[in-house]
Amino acid sequence: MSKLLLIIIGLIAAPFVYGQNFNVTVSGYVDFGDGLTLVGEAGSDFSTVLESQSDLGLTVAYSSGSVLAYLFNPDRPWKLTVGMTGSSDWDSDVLQLEMKRNVSSGSLIYGWFARPKYIAGFENYETLTAGINSEIYGRHGIQDIQFNFRIKGASVVLGAKDFETDVVFTVYDN
């Protein structure tokens, strides 16, 4: 009887104890406003640094999202890689996209099961380039991590055209 009970408990608890996957949810968008269009007088150039007027929110959570996943393994570590995919018009030798994490942002998902919030990386602005740049480390599910962006190197000599790029976030079980 005790073997049967142990097998049943093992089958019920196994999906919640091992193999939890994480997913990333992005909310909001980055907006630089009309900062690029403001030139004071003839012969002037843009501001040397343009900061985003909106933040990008990020949530790293267990894929199952259930309370039981957080209950049975509340402090599972993860690693988030950040990379950039530039368009053919993006000249990374001239334009630099930088990103930093708002250190005070983010809150635990089902925080009563875990140790205090842990997240490290991108405390200061870091320049993004094509491919994987840097890593952010954390533990547990954290919601509403805020990121700020800025652009360096914009100039009137680049011409009037759109410059677009994608920032790619990938989460790994650490």
trRosetta pair geometry for C-beta under 8 A, 3 or more apart (Angstrom, degrees):
i j d omega theta_ij theta_ji phi_ij phi_ji
1 4 5.8 -57 -153 36 33 112
1 5 6.4 32 152 -18 67 106
2 5 5.5 -51 -145 38 35 113
2 6 6.2 39 154 -21 66 105
3 6 5.7 -54 -147 37 31 112
3 7 6.4 32 153 -20 64 105
4 7 5.7 -52 -148 35 31 112
4 8 6.5 30 154 -18 64 106
5 8 5.8 -55 -148 36 31 111
5 9 6.4 29 155 -17 65 106
6 9 5.9 -54 -146 38 30 110
6 10 6.2 33 154 -20 64 109
7 10 5.6 -56 -148 37 29 114
7 11 6.4 28 156 -18 65 106
8 11 5.9 -55 -147 36 30 109
8 12 6.4 25 156 -15 64 108
9 12 5.9 -59 -147 39 30 108
9 13 6.0 11 163 -5 68 116
10 13 6.3 -65 -135 46 24 98
10 14 5.9 42 165 -47 64 105
11 14 6.1 -35 -136 8 23 119
13 16 5.8 -78 -164 49 52 104
13 17 5.4 38 151 -23 90 119
13 72 6.6 165 -162 -125 91 148
14 17 6.0 -66 -134 38 27 104
14 18 6.4 -36 -169 36 66 101
15 18 7.9 -85 -129 57 15 66
15 19 7.1 -65 -144 67 49 116
15 64 7.8 116 150 -82 104 154
16 20 7.6 29 -162 -72 37 107
16 64 7.7 -105 -108 71 70 165
16 66 7.5 -80 -112 82 106 124
16 68 4.7 -71 -122 139 143 103
16 69 5.4 -134 -144 -91 80 51
16 71 7.4 -8 170 65 133 89
16 72 4.2 92 132 32 106 150
16 73 7.1 178 151 1 67 100
17 72 4.9 -91 -84 154 65 128
17 73 6.0 129 -145 -46 41 112
18 73 7.8 134 -69 -60 33 149
20 62 4.9 -45 -177 -137 117 111
20 63 7.0 176 -175 27 65 87
20 64 6.8 -84 -134 10 87 110
20 69 5.4 123 -118 -162 128 112
20 73 5.9 -165 -6 74 142 141
20 76 5.8 -129 69 -50 130 176
20 173 7.5 139 83 -107 68 123
21 62 7.1 105 74 -161 44 61
21 63 4.1 15 81 -10 95 132
21 64 7.9 111 47 -21 77 76
21 173 6.9 -85 -120 -52 51 115
22 60 5.7 6 -178 -177 125 88
22 61 6.7 152 -152 81 75 28
22 62 6.2 -61 -101 -103 60 35
22 63 6.4 -141 -103 -38 7 79
22 76 8.0 -169 -61 110 110 122
22 78 5.1 42 -33 -114 166 143
22 141 7.8 179 -129 -99 98 80
22 171 4.6 -95 103 131 120 134
22 172 7.8 16 47 78 122 5
22 173 6.5 158 1 -73 105 70
23 60 7.7 176 84 -147 34 50
23 61 6.2 -24 58 65 78 78
23 62 7.9 28 15 137 80 16
23 63 5.1 94 -22 -97 106 74
23 171 6.8 162 -135 48 13 137
24 58 6.3 -22 -165 -165 98 98
24 59 7.1 150 -157 77 48 53
24 60 5.7 -17 -100 -98 73 70
24 80 7.0 108 -90 -127 131 114
24 169 5.1 -146 158 113 164 119
24 170 7.6 -132 0 -121 143 16
24 171 4.9 157 -45 -21 105 120
25 58 7.2 148 78 -158 51 48
25 59 4.4 -8 55 55 101 105
25 61 7.1 3 2 15 111 113
26 56 6.5 -22 -162 -180 99 103
26 57 7.1 137 -165 82 48 59
26 58 5.8 -16 -105 -103 65 72
26 169 6.9 145 -68 29 115 135
27 56 7.7 148 75 -172 48 56
27 57 4.1 -22 65 71 97 113
27 58 7.6 -163 23 -69 75 28
27 59 7.4 44 -8 -10 109 103
27 144 7.8 -32 45 -104 131 67
28 54 6.1 -159 -180 153 118 115
28 55 6.3 22 124 93 162 58
28 56 5.2 -167 87 -124 110 44
28 57 5.0 96 8 11 120 90
29 54 6.6 36 81 98 57 139
29 56 6.9 16 -134 -99 13 88
30 52 4.9 -69 -160 -129 91 139
30 54 6.2 -175 -133 77 32 91
30 55 7.9 -8 -101 -151 71 15
30 56 5.5 -33 -59 -52 89 109
30 149 4.9 12 -143 27 140 142
31 52 6.4 102 61 -163 43 86
31 53 5.2 -55 95 59 92 96
31 54 4.4 51 31 15 100 117
32 35 5.4 -88 159 31 91 118
32 36 6.9 51 121 -23 126 100
32 50 5.4 42 -159 147 122 121
32 51 7.8 162 -129 98 80 25
32 52 5.7 -71 -84 -109 64 57
32 53 6.6 124 -138 0 19 91
32 149 7.9 -79 -73 95 94 109
32 151 6.7 -7 -106 5 148 123
33 53 4.6 61 -32 -11 114 145
34 37 4.8 -47 -179 35 89 115
34 38 6.6 92 127 -33 89 96
35 38 6.3 -60 -156 22 35 110
35 46 7.6 78 143 -163 81 111
35 47 6.6 -59 177 29 106 126
35 50 4.6 141 117 -139 144 113
35 53 7.9 174 -32 -38 117 111
36 46 6.0 -21 -138 -120 58 140
36 50 6.6 -5 -65 -99 76 160
36 154 5.9 -96 -117 170 102 151
38 46 7.7 93 70 -130 66 75
38 47 7.8 22 79 -22 104 102
39 44 4.9 158 -176 87 89 107
39 45 7.1 -62 -127 -162 107 8
39 46 6.6 -66 -86 -79 88 56
39 156 6.8 44 -94 -72 148 127
40 44 4.7 89 50 -29 87 177
41 44 5.2 96 55 -17 60 122
45 155 5.5 -26 -157 -139 120 77
45 156 5.6 -131 -125 1 70 101
46 50 7.2 -29 158 -54 124 116
46 154 4.9 -39 75 107 154 103
46 155 6.3 -141 25 -104 104 33
46 156 6.7 156 -22 -42 88 75
47 50 5.8 122 76 -71 113 74
47 154 7.9 29 65 66 63 113
48 152 6.8 8 159 -141 71 81
49 150 5.6 7 -176 174 96 129
49 151 7.4 157 -156 77 50 47
49 152 5.6 -19 -104 -94 74 81
50 150 6.2 162 83 -159 47 74
50 151 4.7 -8 58 54 103 95
50 152 8.0 -173 23 -72 72 36
50 154 6.1 11 -5 16 129 141
51 148 6.9 -8 -166 174 99 113
51 149 7.6 148 -159 91 53 48
51 150 4.6 -31 -102 -100 60 102
52 55 7.0 123 108 -83 126 41
52 148 5.8 -172 49 -163 112 67
52 149 4.3 66 -30 57 131 84
52 150 6.5 -117 -12 -72 76 52
55 102 6.8 -15 -136 -22 144 134
55 146 4.4 3 165 -164 145 102
55 147 6.2 145 -168 63 85 42
55 148 5.8 -49 -110 -80 88 65
56 146 7.2 137 70 -155 44 53
56 147 4.7 -25 61 59 97 101
56 149 7.2 50 -5 -25 116 111
56 167 7.9 110 98 66 178 142
57 144 5.2 -32 -156 -135 116 58
57 145 6.9 130 -160 62 57 43
57 146 5.8 -27 -98 -94 67 65
57 147 7.9 -176 -79 16 21 78
58 80 8.0 93 154 -161 144 160
58 144 7.8 116 58 -139 41 11
58 145 4.5 -38 66 63 93 98
58 146 7.8 -180 18 -75 80 20
58 147 6.6 42 -9 -13 118 113
58 169 6.6 -173 -132 -125 134 174
59 109 7.8 78 -165 -56 107 126
59 141 7.6 20 177 -180 87 91
59 142 7.1 -158 -146 100 56 52
59 143 4.2 5 -121 -125 106 69
59 144 6.4 18 -78 -32 90 43
59 145 7.2 160 -81 10 36 86
60 78 6.0 -173 166 88 138 154
60 80 6.3 -105 -85 -69 139 127
60 138 6.2 123 66 70 151 144
60 141 6.3 -157 102 -142 65 56
60 142 5.5 24 49 49 95 81
60 143 8.0 -146 37 -76 49 44
60 145 7.3 15 -3 -2 95 133
60 171 5.6 152 -133 -111 108 145
61 65 5.9 35 147 -99 127 81
61 109 5.7 44 -114 -5 100 167
61 141 4.2 43 -120 -143 62 121
61 143 6.9 25 -64 -74 109 89
62 65 5.9 -175 82 -63 83 35
62 66 7.5 -71 97 34 129 60
62 69 4.4 -177 130 132 164 144
62 70 6.7 -150 2 -60 139 76
62 76 7.5 81 -85 50 104 140
62 141 5.7 -77 -9 -67 77 121
64 68 7.9 -56 122 69 138 90
64 69 4.7 148 69 -51 122 145
65 69 7.2 71 39 33 11 140
66 69 4.9 107 63 -4 81 98
66 70 7.6 -157 99 4 51 83
67 70 5.9 -63 -159 43 39 106
67 71 6.0 43 146 -27 72 110
67 110 5.9 156 -128 -108 73 148
68 71 5.2 -53 -139 36 35 116
68 72 6.1 18 168 -8 70 109
69 72 6.7 -62 -141 43 22 96
69 73 6.7 -44 178 48 58 95
70 73 7.5 -92 -133 68 19 56
70 74 5.2 51 179 -108 66 75
70 109 6.7 -133 -90 108 146 90
70 110 4.2 101 112 80 164 142
70 113 5.0 129 143 57 94 150
70 114 7.2 -71 -172 -43 99 104
70 140 7.3 58 -137 -151 97 90
70 141 6.5 -68 -95 11 115 119
71 74 6.8 14 -114 -61 12 97
71 110 7.7 -76 -53 155 68 144
71 113 5.4 -120 -101 -119 46 148
73 76 5.0 42 145 -50 108 110
74 110 7.6 -121 -126 107 101 106
74 113 3.9 -158 -100 129 139 101
74 114 4.1 -156 157 -80 115 78
74 115 7.8 137 114 0 114 64
74 140 5.9 3 165 -108 68 105
75 114 5.5 138 -74 -140 76 92
75 115 5.8 35 -96 14 128 101
75 139 5.1 3 -166 171 73 120
75 140 5.7 -35 -113 -58 44 91
76 139 6.9 163 79 -156 30 70
76 140 6.9 116 43 -81 63 38
76 173 7.2 -45 167 -142 113 91
77 137 7.0 -8 -170 -172 105 94
77 138 7.2 164 -151 94 62 38
77 139 4.9 -37 -97 -98 64 83
77 173 7.8 93 88 -174 64 55
77 174 4.1 -73 120 72 101 112
78 137 7.4 165 88 -154 49 52
78 138 5.5 -14 61 68 91 84
78 139 7.2 160 16 -95 74 32
78 171 5.6 -2 177 -171 126 101
78 172 6.6 153 -163 78 73 46
78 173 6.2 -55 -109 -114 74 34
78 174 5.3 158 -129 -3 14 102
79 135 5.4 -16 -172 -168 102 121
79 136 7.3 147 -163 74 52 47
79 137 5.6 -21 -107 -102 71 72
79 171 7.3 151 80 -156 44 54
79 172 4.7 -17 62 61 95 100
79 174 4.3 109 -24 -77 95 115
80 121 7.8 -175 62 73 94 146
80 135 6.7 142 73 -161 48 64
80 136 4.3 -18 62 60 105 99
80 137 7.7 -164 21 -74 76 25
80 138 7.0 21 -7 10 110 110
80 169 5.9 -10 -174 -167 106 96
80 170 7.1 156 -157 77 56 41
80 171 5.1 -23 -100 -99 77 74
80 172 7.7 -177 -79 19 31 71
81 132 4.8 -26 176 -142 127 115
81 133 7.8 145 -178 46 79 56
81 134 7.6 170 -148 92 60 32
81 135 5.4 -34 -97 -101 65 78
81 136 8.0 -170 -77 20 21 72
81 169 7.3 156 78 -154 50 45
81 170 4.8 -11 54 58 99 95
81 172 7.1 41 -13 -7 101 111
82 99 6.9 -129 170 73 151 148
82 122 7.4 64 -2 -69 155 136
82 128 6.7 -88 137 -112 106 111
82 132 7.2 110 71 -152 36 63
82 133 5.4 -42 91 52 85 103
82 134 5.7 -7 49 61 107 75
82 135 7.4 -179 10 -91 81 29
82 136 6.9 60 -26 -12 111 103
82 167 6.7 -13 -166 -176 92 100
82 168 7.3 147 -158 79 42 55
82 169 6.0 -12 -102 -101 69 69
83 128 7.2 130 -166 -162 25 103
83 130 7.4 28 -179 -180 96 32
83 131 5.4 -95 -143 137 120 24
83 132 4.5 -60 -73 -89 115 42
83 133 5.8 159 -100 -6 52 80
83 167 7.4 157 84 -160 39 54
83 168 4.6 -20 67 60 91 104
83 170 7.5 12 11 2 109 108
84 97 6.4 142 -116 66 153 132
84 128 4.1 106 -35 149 131 115
84 129 6.2 -172 46 110 119 10
84 130 5.9 -85 84 -90 84 37
84 131 7.7 -8 48 35 64 34
84 133 7.0 37 -3 -31 92 123
84 165 5.5 10 -174 164 104 128
84 166 7.0 155 -157 83 55 49
84 167 5.6 -28 -100 -104 74 62
84 168 7.0 -176 -84 13 20 84
85 130 6.6 65 -113 -132 39 81
85 165 6.5 168 81 -166 48 78
85 166 4.7 -4 54 58 99 100
85 168 6.2 58 -14 -26 102 120
86 90 3.4 -122 -170 73 113 142
86 92 6.2 -124 -46 -53 164 105
86 130 5.7 -77 9 -78 102 99
86 165 4.7 -30 -108 -112 59 110
87 90 5.1 110 50 -12 67 101
87 163 7.4 -172 47 -161 116 52
87 164 5.1 53 -15 72 137 83
87 165 6.2 -127 -6 -83 79 59
89 161 6.3 -122 -164 124 146 131
89 162 7.4 83 87 89 158 60
89 163 5.8 -137 113 -112 110 67
89 164 7.5 61 58 30 115 71
90 95 6.3 -97 -160 65 75 131
90 163 5.6 106 -95 -164 74 95
90 164 7.3 -102 -57 68 111 39
90 165 5.3 67 -88 -70 157 109
91 94 4.4 29 104 27 115 107
91 95 5.8 103 69 14 70 93
91 158 7.6 -157 34 -128 127 109
92 95 6.6 -66 -107 69 32 73
92 96 7.2 74 -161 -93 64 58
92 129 5.9 82 -165 -132 146 83
92 130 6.8 -104 -49 -19 157 94
94 153 4.9 157 158 165 57 128
94 155 7.4 -94 -178 19 116 112
94 158 6.6 154 136 -91 148 113
95 151 6.4 -25 -163 -165 94 103
95 152 7.5 145 -159 78 45 51
95 153 4.7 -164 -101 86 34 122
95 154 6.5 47 -111 -72 93 64
95 158 7.6 60 -54 -109 107 152
95 163 6.2 173 -86 178 175 159
96 127 5.2 -46 -169 -134 113 113
96 151 6.9 146 77 -159 54 52
96 152 4.3 -12 59 59 109 98
96 153 5.2 104 7 -1 83 125
97 127 7.2 112 74 -155 46 62
97 128 4.9 -36 90 50 98 109
97 149 6.5 -19 -170 -165 90 110
97 150 7.8 158 -155 83 48 39
97 151 5.9 -22 -100 -102 62 74
97 165 6.3 -129 -25 62 157 148
97 167 7.6 -139 135 -75 142 108
98 125 4.2 31 161 -178 127 109
98 126 6.4 161 -153 74 81 26
98 127 5.2 -44 -94 -91 83 53
98 128 6.8 175 -102 -1 28 81
98 149 6.8 147 81 -159 53 57
98 150 5.0 -16 61 62 104 85
98 151 7.5 -179 19 -84 80 25
98 152 6.6 43 -13 -7 118 106
99 122 6.4 -30 116 -150 90 126
99 125 6.9 142 66 -144 19 65
99 126 6.2 -32 62 59 71 79
99 128 5.8 44 1 -39 110 117
99 147 5.6 0 -170 -180 104 118
99 148 7.2 157 -153 82 54 46
99 149 5.3 -21 -98 -101 74 75
99 167 7.0 100 -64 -130 150 149
100 122 5.4 171 -144 169 46 84
100 123 6.9 -3 -162 137 101 16
100 124 5.8 -73 -117 157 126 16
100 125 4.5 -70 -45 -79 116 52
100 126 6.8 126 -82 6 71 73
100 147 6.9 163 83 -154 33 71
100 148 5.5 -13 61 58 85 93
101 105 7.2 -133 174 49 81 111
101 119 7.5 -132 159 135 156 121
101 121 7.0 76 0 97 141 63
101 122 4.0 93 -11 102 102 107
101 123 6.4 -43 57 -86 97 36
101 136 6.9 108 -53 -117 146 134
101 145 6.4 -30 -148 173 109 104
101 146 7.3 119 -163 82 60 53
101 147 5.6 -41 -101 -100 55 75
102 105 4.1 63 89 -10 107 120
102 145 7.7 169 52 -180 83 57
102 146 3.9 -6 29 83 129 106
102 147 7.0 -138 -5 -81 82 23
102 148 6.3 92 -56 -21 91 100
103 123 5.6 37 -81 -133 114 87
105 144 6.2 -119 176 130 98 81
105 145 5.5 118 111 -145 109 39
105 146 3.8 -165 -96 17 172 97
106 117 6.4 149 115 -170 107 145
106 119 6.1 18 87 6 166 156
106 142 4.6 11 -172 174 117 115
106 143 6.8 149 -148 73 64 34
106 144 5.8 175 -103 85 41 66
106 145 4.1 17 -77 -88 112 73
106 146 7.5 -139 -40 3 73 69
107 111 6.9 -69 166 -52 82 137
107 117 7.0 -96 -139 -78 32 143
107 142 6.9 151 70 -155 23 70
107 143 5.9 -29 62 61 76 85
107 144 6.2 13 19 52 87 112
108 111 3.1 104 86 -92 127 99
108 114 5.7 -156 -153 55 142 131
108 117 5.3 -140 -53 -81 95 92
108 140 5.7 -9 -136 126 99 138
108 141 6.9 93 -165 79 59 67
108 142 6.2 -44 -98 -102 44 65
108 143 7.9 40 143 16 7 83
109 140 7.2 -177 45 154 79 93
109 141 3.5 -38 39 102 124 119
109 142 6.9 -133 -10 -76 88 16
109 143 5.4 94 -65 -24 96 108
110 113 5.5 8 136 14 101 114
110 114 7.5 99 102 -9 75 104
110 141 7.1 53 33 52 90 121
111 114 5.8 -77 -149 44 50 102
111 117 7.4 -38 -125 -61 118 88
111 140 7.7 79 -111 157 62 149
114 117 7.9 70 110 -79 127 46
114 139 7.3 164 -166 125 128 98
114 140 4.3 31 -126 -99 161 148
115 118 7.1 22 94 -24 107 113
115 139 7.4 4 58 107 104 137
115 140 7.8 -163 48 -34 69 135
117 140 7.2 -109 -119 62 56 129
117 142 6.3 91 -145 -107 107 115
118 137 7.9 -38 138 121 97 86
118 138 6.0 152 101 -151 70 56
118 139 4.3 25 62 29 117 108
118 140 7.3 105 36 19 86 101
119 136 6.7 6 -173 172 92 103
119 137 7.1 169 -151 91 45 50
119 138 4.1 -2 -104 -101 77 103
119 139 7.8 -140 -66 21 57 62
119 142 5.9 5 -61 -45 130 175
119 145 6.8 -159 -166 -112 167 130
120 123 7.7 -33 -159 -41 58 108
120 136 7.0 172 84 -160 44 61
120 137 4.9 -8 56 59 94 96
120 138 7.3 175 18 -73 61 58
121 134 6.4 167 -170 146 115 111
121 135 5.9 -103 -121 105 157 52
121 136 3.7 -156 75 -112 134 59
121 137 5.8 116 -20 12 121 69
122 126 5.9 -94 -116 10 74 122
122 134 6.6 139 -66 104 89 137
122 136 5.6 -34 5 -86 113 109
122 147 7.3 -21 145 -120 145 101
125 150 6.5 -32 -127 36 139 117
126 133 6.6 144 135 146 120 130
126 134 5.5 -3 139 -9 162 153
127 133 7.6 -151 98 -147 53 140
128 133 5.2 -104 -129 -39 61 158
128 167 6.5 -49 -154 -114 167 99
129 133 6.0 129 36 -92 72 106
132 135 7.9 22 173 -64 111 81
132 170 7.8 -61 -104 35 110 123
137 174 6.7 55 -137 -74 93 171
138 142 5.7 -88 -179 3 148 135
142 145 5.8 55 125 -52 114 110
151 154 5.6 53 126 -33 119 113
154 158 6.7 -79 -154 12 56 145
155 158 5.4 118 66 -15 73 95
158 161 7.6 -114 138 40 91 93
158 163 7.8 -22 158 -51 142 131
